[in-house]
């Protein structure tokens, strides 16, 4: 099992690629937009209509086509958010070989960056992850933290 170092990173203006157009891709986009990242979505088809709305509001850029290896050039972070495990693995392997941070929604192994469950207070944030990369458990812990801090 890999060990993940918890770190907070300034994403303002960082070039981030999301590959995929579904609900999980949308959730990742919304999270990253909270940190002022420059996001491009590449997908052959938009499944989650809210992604199209973000494009129309000029909050993201959108390219409707299949992923190409050259799409990784000059990226800070890439999210493989397709329902194709093989494609997400290929994205990870390419990105990792170029020292790009890569999150993969279809596996706990083929990634080098994880998203945390985030609790935001008025002037602080708490990021929660689990050693085994279990997002449901992280959300449970987030709710416990939230309940404890809001007393």
TAJOBEL-V290280 format. One record per backbone hydrogen bond with DSSP energy under -1.0 kcal/mol. CO is the residue of the C=O (numbers start at 1). NH is the residue of the N-H. If there is no record, write none. Layout:
co->[CO & CO]
nh->[NH & NH]
This chain:
co->[11 & 14 & 15 & 15 & 16 & 17 & 18 & 19 & 21 & 21 & 22 & 23 & 24 & 25 & 26 & 27 & 28 & 29 & 30 & 32 & 32 & 33 & 36 & 38 & 39 & 40 & 41 & 42 & 48 & 49 & 50 & 51 & 52 & 53 & 54 & 55 & 61 & 63 & 63 & 68 & 69 & 70 & 72 & 76 & 77 & 78 & 79 & 79 & 80 & 84 & 85 & 86 & 87 & 88 & 89 & 90 & 91 & 92 & 93 & 95 & 95 & 96 & 101 & 102 & 102 & 103 & 109 & 117 & 119 & 124 & 126 & 128 & 130 & 134 & 135 & 136 & 137 & 138 & 139 & 140 & 141 & 142 & 143 & 144 & 145 & 146]
nh->[14 & 38 & 76 & 77 & 40 & 79 & 42 & 81 & 47 & 48 & 26 & 27 & 28 & 29 & 30 & 31 & 32 & 33 & 34 & 35 & 37 & 36 & 13 & 16 & 61 & 18 & 63 & 20 & 51 & 53 & 54 & 55 & 56 & 57 & 59 & 58 & 41 & 43 & 65 & 71 & 72 & 73 & 75 & 101 & 17 & 103 & 19 & 81 & 105 & 88 & 89 & 90 & 91 & 92 & 93 & 94 & 95 & 96 & 97 & 98 & 100 & 99 & 78 & 112 & 113 & 80 & 111 & 128 & 126 & 121 & 119 & 117 & 133 & 138 & 139 & 140 & 141 & 142 & 143 & 144 & 145 & 146 & 147 & 148 & 149 & 150]
